[in-house]
Amino acid sequence: MSTAPALLQDEFLDALRGILGDRVSTADAVREQHGHDESYHDGQPPDAVVFPENADEVAAVVRLCADHHVPVIPFGTGTSLEGHVAALGGGVCIDVSRMNKIIRVNAEDMDVTVEPGVTRKQLNEYLRDTGLFFPVDPGADASIGGMTATRASGTNAVRYGTMRENVLSLGVVLADGRQIRTAGRARKSSAGYDLTRLYVGSEGTLGVITEITLRLFGIPEAISAAVASFPDLESAVNAVILTIQSGIPVARIELLDEVQMDAVNKYSKLDYPVQPTLFFEFHGSEAGVAEQAETVQAIATDFGAADFKWATRPEDRSALWQARHDAYYAALALRPGAKGMATDACVPISRLAECIMETRKDIDESGILAPIVGHVGDGNFHLCMIFDPDDADELARAKALNERMIMRALAMEGTCTGEHGVGIGKMDFLIAAHGEELDRFVFHRDWKRVRGKKVDRGSVVDVLE
Ligand SMILES: Cc1cc2nc3c(=O)[nH]c(=O)nc-3n(C[C@H](O)[C@H](O)[C@H](O)COP(=O)(O)OP(=O)(O)OC[C@H]3O[C@@H](n4cnc5c(N)ncnc54)[C@H](O)[C@@H]3O)c2cc1C
């Protein structure tokens, strides 16, 4: 049942209901569900959740919120990993899941325009008969709006790029309710500021994305996947580095260490060797795929790989990638009742082996259960640290491990987040990455008081102030 929201007055709620009728909820369960993501971070429910069905409704809600200085938090599917959707300053959560229409497929131009609540699986299902597909794949069935807002990537990015490369244009509701289109559908433009890329990765702080035009790709004539086990972690990482430096256009190249392989075997009922392992996928013509696979196999063998297992049938490939995508949940299942903290370092490829090996040493010294997985072709890897939420000492050790990993990545000219985004978990590290001046120029207030929880973020209204 509904509770009396702290921030919102009756008059405001009446006005909200005047716009959306019964598509406004202040029910505890609905607010609770919208106040947290998939991460370990504490959630914070918004005061109300609204379910608009088109951009004009979003604009009307945002305008009302701006007039009343009420924060706005856009919400896609809530799969983010850094406390992104927590309503730290209360306010209205705009859930765009009912805006889930695929507006137009332009097959000749290889692009598609969608509403923000369309999920990536829904899109690819829809596109299947067109011979086209959308490659950005974060594993979770995230919304295209959320993926745009977090500048997501995933397993295919090494070949097809991230959301940064694949978003052509956006419809956005600005913080005062005005609506803009950031670009046309042209593949290139030098018409001044690149507004599209300003919004890609803005995490709901600059506006609500209401329409996205994406690049599409032809489904490759041939696809094959392979799994190879290595004698040690360093050999596996060095095989990746040489593959990338040799310019082989692998579509996917994923690392799982032996702890993660054990977890995957148990969770997905598989029997891969419990050793550091690379999962590969090759896309292209029959001849091209065969050539890429042969070259990579030779590189892997030079680094001691054994057990090269091939998967060419679609069902075998999807079982293999499903196991990879379930890695987070497989790691969590290693210790029932525990929580997971996902880290997200990304470094230039030449520093990857050093970064992973030093991190492995830290893991061993910390005593934290922390399987390693990574989109290593991009220099990006994660620890899924498993900890007991009631054990303050273990949580502190996990946080210290995360911090060391981030500072190491920054020292190697990398980033504190390759793909998960900032949310509330990485706010402090942006200052470590960009310096104190960032505080003055980019973020408007109270930035450094994050640790003291005096934060009012995730709000398009904030930007106006
Ligand atoms: C098991 C697992 C694996 C994952 N693997 C990957 C991975 O490989 N790569 C990767 O990049 N991510 C990964 N993620 C993280 C997550 O899936 C991505 O961050 C995804 O892009 C979030 O999309 P969402 O729809 O769930 O967004 P939400 O979680 O709903 O929102 C995320 C942020 O975007 C904002 N937002 C949402 N919709 C809009 C909109 N329409 N307009 C403006 N702002 C908006 C929100 O306010 C919030 O700040 C993984 C998550 C899980 C649980």
The ligand as a Gaussian input file, in Angstrom:
#p B3LYP/6-31G(d) Opt

LIG

0 1
 C       25.433000     -10.461000     -14.409000
 C       25.733000      -9.085000     -14.951000
 C       26.698000      -8.961000     -15.937000
 C       26.992000      -7.692000     -16.453000
 N       27.929000      -7.600000     -17.440000
 C       28.158000      -6.407000     -18.009000
 C       29.070000      -6.300000     -19.096000
 O       29.667000      -7.284000     -19.546000
 N       29.251000      -5.079000     -19.657000
 C       28.585000      -3.972000     -19.212000
 O       28.770000      -2.890000     -19.776000
 N       27.748000      -4.034000     -18.157000
 C       27.505000      -5.221000     -17.559000
 N       26.616000      -5.294000     -16.516000
 C       26.007000      -4.068000     -15.977000
 C       24.638000      -3.644000     -16.595000
 O       23.996000      -4.715000     -17.250000
 C       24.842000      -2.463000     -17.533000
 O       25.355000      -1.354000     -16.822000
 C       23.567000      -2.011000     -18.272000
 O       23.951000      -1.120000     -19.277000
 C       22.533000      -1.354000     -17.371000
 O       21.321000      -1.230000     -18.095000
 P       19.912000      -1.161000     -17.329000
 O       18.831000      -1.076000     -18.337000
 O       19.800000      -2.295000     -16.375000
 O       20.091000       0.216000     -16.585000
 P       19.680000       0.678000     -15.047000
 O       20.396000      -0.220000     -14.126000
 O       18.194000       0.641000     -14.986000
 O       20.210000       2.106000     -15.043000
 C       21.593000       2.364000     -15.120000
 C       21.851000       3.864000     -15.162000
 O       21.354000       4.397000     -16.382000
 C       20.374000       5.403000     -16.123000
 N       19.316000       5.228000     -17.133000
 C       18.583000       4.107000     -17.372000
 N       17.721000       4.337000     -18.372000
 C       17.911000       5.628000     -18.766000
 C       17.294000       6.473000     -19.741000
 N       16.316000       6.045000     -20.542000
 N       17.742000       7.752000     -19.853000
 C       18.733000       8.217000     -19.069000
 N       19.336000       7.472000     -18.121000
 C       18.927000       6.192000     -17.988000
 C       19.904000       5.161000     -14.708000
 O       19.441000       6.355000     -14.097000
 C       21.178000       4.649000     -14.060000
 O       22.018000       5.723000     -13.700000
 C       26.303000      -6.548000     -15.968000
 C       25.326000      -6.696000     -14.982000
 C       25.046000      -7.943000     -14.461000
 C       23.986000      -8.060000     -13.408000

